Amino acid sequence: MEDKTTEIFRNAPVPKAVISNIIPSIISMIMVLLYNLADTFFIGQTKDAYMVAAVSVATPAFLFFMAVGMLFGIGGTSLISRMLGEGNEKKAKKTSAFCFWTGLAIGVVSMTLIWIFVEPICLAIGASGDTIGYATQYLAIVSGGIPFLILSNTFSNIIRAEGNAKIAMAGMVFGNMMNIVLDPILILGLHWNVAGAAVATTVSNVISALFYICHLLSKRSLLSIRPTDYGVRGGIATGVFAIGIPASLNSILLSASNILVNNLMAGYGDMALAGLGVAMKVNMIVVMLLIGLGTGIQPLLGYCYGAGNGKRYLSVLKFSLCLAFGMSAVMTVICYLGAGPLVTAFLDNADAYVFGMSFARIYILSGPILGILFVFINAIQSTGAALPALILSVSRQGILYLPILFAFHKLLHTAQTLALAQPVTDYLATGLAAVLFFFTYRKYIRRFVKKD
C-alpha cells in the first residue's frame, strides 16, 4: 500500500510529481470556487441585491469554520507527510484519528452555539436592517452542516498526504457538484431563495464528509479514524497545532478582516456591500487556483523533507515557483479583461454593478504575485517551521492588512481605497514570505542539501 501511494513522492521526475499532485488539488479548488460562486450567482438571479448582500455578510462566519478544518487539514498534512517520509506509519494513523475526532467535537459545539446566537452574530458581522432577516436565515441553516464542513475541509487536505490526491479531489467534486445542481432547483425552482442556497451548501458538505469517511474506513487508505487510534501524545497534538494554528489563523484573520471591511463598506451603502461581495468572488477565481497549486505541492515537499532529500525538495520548489508565476500572469489577464461579464453575471442593480466592477479590477492587481506567495507559504509549512508560519499567517490579514486598511479609510475616504488595501498588503506579504523562507531554508533545509 505504501509503495503504491507514495511512489510518486519518492521517484517520479519532478515535473511529473508536481503536476500529478497539483492537478487534483487545482480541480478541487475549482470545485470550491464554483461552489462559492453558485450561491451568489443563483441568488443574484432573484434580482434582489439585498439577498446578495446578506449572503456576502454571512460568508465570513462560514469562512471561520472552514479555517477550523484548515487547522486540522494543513497541520495534519504537514505532520503526516513528514511521518510517512520517515516511515512512521503508526504515528500517521494516530494523527489522522486525532484530526477527525477533535475536529468533529469542535464542529458539534460550534453548530450549537450558532443556533443559539445566530441573530447577534449576524448583527456583529455587518448585517443591516434590510439584510438581517436573510442573513440569519442563511447562517442558521448552514450552521447545521458545520461538523461536516470541518471534516470535509480537514480530509480534503490530509488524504493528499498519503498520496491519494485523486481521492481528495473526488470528495470535493462530488460534494460541490451537488451544491451546483441543488442551487437552481432550490433557489429558483422552489423559490426558497436564501434558504435554498443554505440547504444546498449544507447537503454538499455532508456528502463530501461521508465520501472521505468511507475512504478512510476502507483498506485503500494508510490512515485511520478509528477511536482506538486516537492519540495526542508523542508530538501529535503539538505537531498538528504548530502548523495548523498558523495556517488557520490566516483564514480566521481573513474572516475577521472581511467582517471589518464589510462594516466599513456598509458606510457607503448596501449596494457597495453587494459590489464588494461580488468582487471578492471574482477575485477568488485567481486565488483558489493558486491556492490549489500551493496546497498541491505541500505533501510532496513534506515527504521530501521527512525523507531528508534536500536536493529533490529544492527541485520541486524551483519548478513550482516558475509554474506559479506563469499561472498567476495568465489568470490575472483573464480576470482583468473579463471583470465586466463576471460582475454582470452576479449583479443586476446598476449601482451595485459600478461598485463591483471597480472593486474587481482593484482586487486583481495582486494576481501576478499570489502564486509565489502561496508556494512560499506551503513550502514553509511543509518543514514544520512553526514560528515563520505563524509570523506569515498573522501578517497577511492582520499585522500588515489592518493598519493599511484603517490608514486608507481615514486618509482617503473612498470605497475604492478600502478595496485597494488588499493588493497593497499582498505585495508586502509576498516579500515577507520570501524573507521568511530564506531563514527557514538556512535552519531546516540547508543541512539536507549539504548531505546530498
N, C-alpha and C positions, 0 to 999 in steps of 0.2 A: 504493500500500500504506500509506504513512504517513498519507495523508488518512483512509483507512478506519479505521485502528486508533487514531488519536489525535484524531479529530474531536471526540469527546465530551469529551476533556480541555480542548479549546480553547473550544468554542462552545455546548455544551449548557447549558440552565438548571441552576443549582447543585443544586437538589433532584434533578433527573433524573441529573445527573452523579454525585452522591454515591450515590444509590440503585442506579444501574446498576453501580457498582463494588463496593458493599458486599454486594449480594445474592449474587453468585457467591462472594465471599470468605466470607460467613457460611455459605453452603451447604457450602463446603469445610471450614469449621471444624466444622460439624455432622457431616460425614462423619468427620473426625478424631476427634470426640467419640465417635461410635458405634463407630469402630474401637478406641478406647481402652477403651470400656465393654464391648465384646463379649467380649474375652478374660476380663475379671474376671467378667462375668455367666455365661458358659458354664462357666468353671472353678468358679464358685460352685454350679453345678448338680450337681457331683460330691459336694457336701456335705462336702468336705474343706477345712476352714478353713486348714490348713497350706499347701495349694496356693495359696489366695488370698493368704496372707501371703508366699509365695515369689515370686509374680508382682509383688506390691507392692514387695518388696525389690529385685527385678531392674529395675524400671521406671526408677529414677534413672540407671542406666548407659545405658539406652536413650535417655533424655532428653538425655544428654550429646552423643550423636551427632546427635540432632535439632538441637541447638544449633550444631553444625558446619554443618549445612545452613542454619540461620538466618543464620550468619555471612555466607555467600555469597549467600543469598537476600535478606536485608534490605539488606546492604551493596551488593549488585549492583542491587537495585531502586532504591535511593536514587540511585546514580550514573547508571544507565541512564535513569531517568525525567528526571533533570536534563539529561542529554546530548540526549535526544530533544526536550526543551523548547527547548534551544539550537539544534536542527537538526543535531547532530553524530552522524549515524547510524553512521559508521565506528567511532568510539570505543565506541558502544553495542555493536556486534558484537564488538569485541575484549574488552570487559568480560564479555560473556556467555560467550565461549570461555574466558576466564581462570577464571571461576567453575566451569565444567564440569570442566575438566581438573585443576585444583588440588583441587577437592572430591573427584573420583574417586580421585586419588592418596592423599589422606588417608584415604579410606574403605577402600582396599585394605590399607594399613599397619595401620589400627586393627583391621580384621577379623582379621588375622593375629595381632596381639598378644593379642586377647581369647581366641582359640582356645588360645593357649599358656598364658595365665594366668587362665583362667576361674574356677577354684575360689578362688584367693587374692582375686580381685576380688570375688566374691560374699561371702566372709567379711568383707572390708573394708567392704562396703556394708550389712552388718547381718543376713546370713543366720545362723540358729541351727542347732544340731544337727538339729532337726526339719525345717528347711526347706532346708538346704544342697543336698541331692540334687536337689530340684525346681528350685531357683534356678539351679544350674549347668547343668542340662539345658535350661532355658528360654533362658538367656543364650547358651549355646554355639550353639544353633540360630539364634536371632535375629541373632547377630553375622554370620552368613553373608550377610545382606541389608544390612549397614551401608553399602557403597558405593551401593546403590540407594536406601537411606533418605536419605542425604545429597543425592543428586541430585534425588530427588523433592521434598524439602523446599526445596532451592535453587530449582528452577524452578517450583514452585507459587507462589512469590513473583515471580520475575523475569519470567515471562511476562505477569503483570499490568502490568508497566512499559511494555510495548508496546501496551497497550490491549486485550489478549486475556484479559479476566477470565473469560470463559466457558470458554476452553480450559484455563486454570489450574484452574478448578473441576472440569472434566470429568476431568482426570487424577487428582485426589483422589477423586472419586466412584467411578471405575472400580476403582481400587486398593482403596479401603476397602470397597466393596460385596463384592469378592472375599473380603476378610477376614471380613466378616459372614456370608457364605454358607459359607465353609470351616470356621469355628469350630464350629458344631454338628455338622458331619459328622465332623471330625477328633477333636474333644474327646469328644463323647458317642456318636456313631455308631460310630467305630472304636476308641473308648476309649484314644486317645493322650494324653488329659489335658493336662498342661503342655506336652508335646512338640507336641501338635496345635495348641495356641494359638500356639506359636512358629513352626511351619511356616506357618500361616495368615498371621501377621504378615509373615513373610519374603516370601511369594508376593505379598502386596498391595503391598509396596514395590517389588518387581521390576516389576510391571505398571504402576504409576504412573510409574516412571522411564522405562520403554520408551515409554509414551504420549507423554511430554514430548520424548523424543529424536526420535520420529517427527515431531512437530510442528516442532521446531527444524530438522530436515533438509528440511522442505517449503518450498515457495515462499510459504506463507501467513505465515511469520514474518519480522519485521525483523531478528531476532537470528541468531546463528551459534554453532555448537560445532565448526566446522572447526579442525583443528590449525593450519592456516596463519593463522588469525585470532587465535591465542593471543598475548597480549601482557601485559607487566607494567609497561611504561614509560608515560610521559606521564600519570602520576597514576592509572593504572588500579588497580594493587595497593593503593596508599595510599588511593585513594578508596573502594574496597570495604572495606578493613580499618578505615578511620577510623570508619565507621558500623557495619560488620558485627561488629567485635570487641565494641563496647559492647552491641549487640543480643544477640550470642551469650553474652556474659558474664552477662547476666540469666538466660538459660536454664541456663548452666553452674552459676551460683550457686544457681539453683532446684534443679538436680540435686544439688549438694553439700549444700544445706540439707535436702533430702528425705532424703539419706543420714544426715545428722546427726540429724534428728528421728526417723527410723526407729530409729537406735541408742538415742536417749534413750527413745523409746516402748517399745522392747523390754524396758526395765526394768520395765514394767508387765505384761509377758506377751505371748505370741503373739496372743492374742485382741484385745488393744488395738492391736497392729500391724495385724491384719487389718481392724479397725474404722477405723483411720486411713486405710488404703489405699482403702477404700470411700468414706469421707467425702471424700477428695480427688477421687475420681471423680465424686461427686455435685456437688461444687463446680465441677468442670470444665464442667458444663452452662452455668453463667453465664459463667465465664471464657472459654471457647472462642468463644461467640457474640460477646462484646465484643471479644476479640482480632480476630475476623473483621471487625468494624466498623472497628477501628483500622487494621489492615493494608490494608483495602479502600480507605481514603482516601489512604494514603501515596503511591501513584503519581500520583494526581490532584494532591495538594499539591506533590509534587516537580516535576511538569510545570509547574504554575503558577509555582513558584519559579524554575525554569530559564528560563522564558519572561519572567521579570521582571514578572509580572502580580500585583502585591501585593493589589489590590482583590479579585480573584477568589479568591486564596489565603485571605484573611480571611473571605470569604463562605462558602467551603467549610468552614472551621474552625468558624465560629459555628453553622452548620446541623448539623454533625457533633456538636458538644458537646451541643446540645439533644436530638438523636436519641439520643445515648449515655446521657444521663441518664434519658430515658424508658424505654429498653430495660433499663437497669440496675434501675430500680424494679420494673418488671413481672416480670423474671426472678427477682429476689430474693424477691418474694412467692410466686411459683410454687414455687421450690425450697425455701423455708422450710416452706410448708404441705405440700409433697409429699415431705418428707425421709423420713418413715416408710416409705411404699411403695417409694421408691427404694432405701433401705438394705435392706429386706426382699428385694428382687429379687436382691441380691448375697450376702446372708449368711443362713444357716440357723441357725447357732450362736447361742444366746440371749445368752451373754456378749459375743460379738463384736458382736451387734446393739446392745446397750446402748451400747457404746463408739462404734460407727458412727453411731448416731442423735445422740448428744450432740456428737460431733465435726462432723457435717454441719451442725447448727444453729449451731455456733460459726463455722465457716468462711464461712457465707453472710452473716455480719454485714458483711463488706466489700463485698457485692454492690452497694449503692447508689452507690458512687463508682468502681467498677472501670472503667466505660465512659469516664469523664472521664480517668482515669489513662492508659488505652491510647490515647485520642485525642491527648493531650499528648505521649506517648512517640513516636508516629508523626509528629506534627507537627514535633517537634524533629529526628527522623531525616531527614525529607524535605528539610531545608535543608542537610544535610551538616555540621551543627554537632557536631563530634566531641566536644569537651570536655563540653558539657551532657549529651550522650547517654551518655558514659562515666560521669559522676557519677551520673546516674539509674540506670544499669544496675548499678553496684556498690553502690548504696544499698539498693534494694528487698529483695534477697535476701541482702545482705551486711552493709554498714555499719549499716543500720537493723535488719534482721531478727535477725542473730546475737546482738547484745547483749540484745535483748528476749527472745529465746528462752532464753538462758542465765540471764538475771535471773529470768524466770518459773519456770524449772526449779529454781533454787537457793532462791528465796524462797517459792514457793507449793506445790511438791511434789505436784502432781496431774497426771494425764494430760490433763485438760481444759484446764489453763492452757498446756500445750505447744501445743495447737491454737489457743488464743486469741492467741498471738504473731503469727500471720499476719494476721488482720484489723487488729490494732493497727498493724502495720507498713504495711499497705496505705493506711490513712488518712494516716499520716505521709508515705508516698511520694507520694500524690496532691498533698498540699500542696507538697512539694518539686518535683514536676513542674510545677505552676503557676508557681512562682517561677522555675525554670529556663527555662520557655517565655517568660516575660516578658523575661529577659535575651537569649534567642535572638531574640525579636522586635525588640528595640532594636538588636541588632548586625547581623542578617541580613535582616530583612523590612521594617523601617520605611522604608528608603530607597526601596523599590519602591512603597509606599503613597503616599509623598510625590510620587513621579514620576507616578503615576496621577492 
